[in-house]
Amino acid sequence: MASPIPHPLYERTSRKNNIQRAVDVTILFLLLSLLVYRLFSLNNHGVPWLLAFLCELWFTFMWVLTVNAKWNQVEYHTYPERLIPSVPELPPVDIFVTTADPKLEPPIITVNTVLSLLAIDYPAQKLACYVSDDGGSPFTFYSLVEASKFAKLWVPFCKKYGVPVRAPFRYFSSHSKSYLDSTTPEFRQEWRKMKQEYENLSRKIEDAAQKPLPCDLTGELAAFSNIERTNHPTIIKVLLESRECNSNGIPHLVYISREKRPKHPHKFKAGAMNVLTRVSGIMTNAPFMLNVDCDMYANNPQVVLHAMCLLLGVENERESAFVQSPQIFYDGLKDDPFGNQLVVLYKYLGHGIVGIQGPFYGGTGCFHRRKIIYGLAPDDAKSKGDYHTSINGKSNREQLNKRFGYVKELNESANQILLGVNSNSDCPHDLSSTLEVAHLVGRCDYEYGTDWGTKVSEPAIIIPVALFIIYNAYTLLEYLRTGLSVRMWWNNQRMARIISATSFLFGFFSVMLKLIRLSETVFEVTQKDETSPTGDTTIDAGRFTFDESPIFIPGTTVLLVHLAALAMNLLGFWPLAGEARFGIGELVCSMWVVFCFLPFLKGLFGKGKYGIPTSTICKSAALAFLFVHLCI
């Protein structure tokens, strides 16, 4: 439990929104009244009235959810000026910036984000900024190298003059001549010098973008020679290293491009975050982490202090596992013609969700407790004990290896976080000495056989399993209570799947084509099978008959896909390793689908009208091959 703090670091207040509540309830009352009116008038108006009733019923349901979400809107007021007197020593913070494509995400944007974070108001020796480049681009690395040189001028300038916005492109574009005229001659001189330096930086990056390569791939850039974007080893470079315990210095800056191989899945941003967490755990191991996208600069230099008020000001850590900052978009079009700035959404619905329990994780601008990412509940003494005692005959080291991998240094740093020990907070850090180990945890196959990237799926599998068992048991009981057989239950279950994949699918397409006036509804007489003269219906009754109608293509394709999955699993032909293993859940699901489409399986080997035509099999096989190819 956190130590008591004499003065609260934050206050939680509820908005006074009685008028808004009254309006919400009034609208809800009107909706319910309309539903009652529709319901009692259905007999007089037919199908159109029923459709209107269903639409309004859905809208009422959504409105109930919205009213609940907005009912108790809450605001948090933080007091960063109380933080330093109340907390003896501020905790270290690791900052993660993610980028993936230098064309879609120009490095000058990433540079501005990084510069704004390096210059925030927080002790420099407590900060480390890690930039993940999933594009493995020498252009991005070159831009960061040049930005690290500019940072040695920009960071002291910002802290000396209390610059309010510390992304250079925003700062220099927002200040007019009248603003400069109201400042001191010393400031004006340094301001012009700083602006000139930033323009030189921008020009270098723009010039590099016009070339196939930003410069000769020698020296630090030699690691980028002869590599491909999706096929290269781990690249980790320390661009700035704070070797002195100076709160007004320059924070650490580390470039990371994780290893990529064609046959290893990388899980996109989630995989990059895993690597950032491991590498930072080796190098600095801060108990708190901030992740931001490359285009999300810090518009408040005290953002970390505000977050620490919420993370350190709680009496029990369970009250605050993470702190989510809202996104505010700059340079938006007037009147928001595309409706993508989300101002009202954040103002009302966002604060209402905070009042229920807390905000959603937005994927960026979020401060995390590292131990939560490592799987430990806040303030859970029992869980802490699990990592330094023997459980089920497994030692602490064995459990750490299973969860965090085979690298001893990472296990030790993770154990320190889980036990609340912060041995890496003392400065100076020697980041260069950790590069060899950091490269190991950045490998693309490091997660195999560990809990990295898999922990979230363990409880999730309970939901589909429970739904599968409960639903089928419930429907079977319904059939038995009605006096019907288990065989009839199974036939109905099987046909429900087959109809969904065939006639329902074509019915949907037919309605859509009619709505867009590309087709007209046509009544077609279906073929009826002639009854056997002998009245013997025991041999062929119930057997599927097939023809060349395209309605049989989807069902045949579904069957072939799952047969291919089972065959690839049994023969060991899966091209992907690690988390792409064909587990028991996938095996059971594929077998269940094959059983449901057993008539189609028999049709593959049947003759005459009981066999699927060769043309249908060929079309379905092509679709199945395309699907499997895209999946692997």
Buried (B, 14 or more C-beta within 10 A) or exposed (E): EBEEBEEBBBEEEEBEBEEBBEEBEEBBEEBBEBBEEBEEEEEEEEEEBEEBBEEBBEEBEEBBEBBEBBBBBBEBEBBBEBBEEBBEEBBBBBBBBBBBBBEEBBBBBBBBBBBBBBBBBBBBBBBBBBBBBBBBBBBBBBBBBBBBBBBEBBBBBBBEBEBEBBBBBBBBEEBEEEEEEEEEEEBBEBBEEBBEBBEEBBEBBEEBBEEEEBBEBEEBBEBBEEBEBEEBBBBBBBBBBBBEBEBEBBBBBBBBBBBBBEEBBBBEBEBBBBBBBBBBBBBBBBBBBBBBBBBBBBBBBBBBBBBBBBBBBBEEBEBBBBBBBBBBEEEEEEEEEEEEBBEEEBEBBBBBBBBEEBBEEBBBBBBBBBBBBBBBBBBBEEBBEBBEEEEEEEEBEEBBBEBBBBBEBBBBBBBBBBBEEBEBBEBEBEBEEBBEBBBBBBBBEBBBEBBBBEEEEEEEEEEEEEEBEEEBEEBBEEBEEEEEEEEEBBEEBBEEBBEEBBBEBBEEEBEEEEEEEEEEEEEEEEEEEEEEEEEEEEEEEEEBBBEEEEBBBBBBBBBBBBBBBBEBBEEEEEEEBBBBEBEEEBBEBBEBBBEBBEBBBBBBEBEEBBBBBEEBBEBBBEBBBEBBEEEE
